[in-house]
Amino acid sequence: MMKRVIGFALFFMAIGMFIMMLLPNLVWGVIVLVLLLIAGYRLFCC
């Protein structure tokens, strides 16, 4: 079970890094990062 969670996290970290390369502005990247962290926390803990 833990291997699947770690794999899931690593996969989406890679997708996030790819998206950050495509965003032209660092501010938008930080906004997207904060929103996804909040969403991930809510989905994982609730």
C-alpha positions in Angstrom: 0.0 0.0 0.0 2.8 2.5 0.9 4.6 1.8 -2.4 1.5 2.8 -4.3 1.1 6.1 -2.3 4.8 6.9 -2.8 4.6 6.1 -6.5 1.4 8.2 -6.9 3.1 11.2 -5.2 6.3 10.9 -7.3 4.3 10.6 -10.5 2.3 13.8 -9.8 5.5 15.6 -8.6 6.9 14.9 -12.0 3.8 16.3 -13.7 4.0 19.3 -11.5 7.6 20.0 -12.5 6.6 19.7 -16.1 3.8 22.2 -15.7 6.1 24.6 -13.8 8.5 24.5 -16.9 5.6 25.6 -19.1 4.4 28.5 -16.9 6.0 31.8 -17.9 5.7 33.5 -14.5 6.9 32.3 -11.1 4.0 33.9 -9.3 1.5 31.8 -11.2 3.5 28.7 -10.4 3.4 29.5 -6.7 -0.4 30.1 -6.8 -1.0 26.8 -8.6 1.4 25.1 -6.1 -0.5 26.4 -3.0 -3.9 25.5 -4.5 -2.8 22.0 -5.3 -1.2 21.5 -1.9 -4.5 22.6 -0.2 -6.5 20.3 -2.5 -4.2 17.3 -1.9 -4.3 17.8 1.9 -8.1 17.9 1.9 -8.3 14.8 -0.3 -5.7 12.8 1.7 -6.9 13.8 5.2 -10.7 14.1 4.8 
